[in-house]
Amino acid sequence: MSLQWTVAVLPDPCRLPPEVLPEDEPADEVIAEVAEQLARLRNDSAMNLALDVGRLVVTRLFRGDLERVRTRGRKDHSFRKLASHPRLPFSPMRLWRAVGVYELVTRMPGLPKASNLSVSHLYVVLGLPHETQEWLLRAANEHAWSVVLLGQKANKHRSRRTSPQARAEAPVLRSLRELERLAGR
């Protein structure tokens, strides 16, 4: 049994009128407005809540541009301002995960209807290459993997050295350890 991805039409939770935003970043008023709207969002489904939050953030702060989300990431000035807003009812990590879930469902629209996947399953694969995410989620749905099992399998695909600094330091550290070993320390 293979999972068929279907296109899902996700409702716009806010029914926002289009507005023209400054080229570089949204105004402080937009940040405050988004924080207020997020505070009012209520859903009985964790999946729907994550999608609604992610959609609102991507639409309002990143102008709907998922490539901009990928390049700027959670260090984006507007995102950081929203994450630190006093009215925001979510932690910065939960906010960023919601953006990741929205991006994932945009690429794989059938995910919300997958019978054996929860939003926690989607959280587990965030940060992995797209092909790996799709393969793991298909297998998790087909074989009804638990979140823990999916997490274990996902961790096997994660790089131990994630930062560019760690990648640059690794050969130097190996050389130093080898020199210490040769010196008899």
Buried (B, 14 or more C-beta within 10 A) or exposed (E): EEBEBEEBEBEEBBEEEEEEBEEEBBEEEBBBBBBEBBEEBEEEEBBBBBBBBBBBBBBBBBEEEBEBBEEBEBEBEBBEBBBEBEEBEBEBEBBBBBBBBBBBBBEBBBBBEBEBBBBBBBBBBBBBEEEBBBBBBBBBBEEEBEBEBBBEBBEEBEEEEEEEEEEEEEEEEEEEEEEEEEEEE
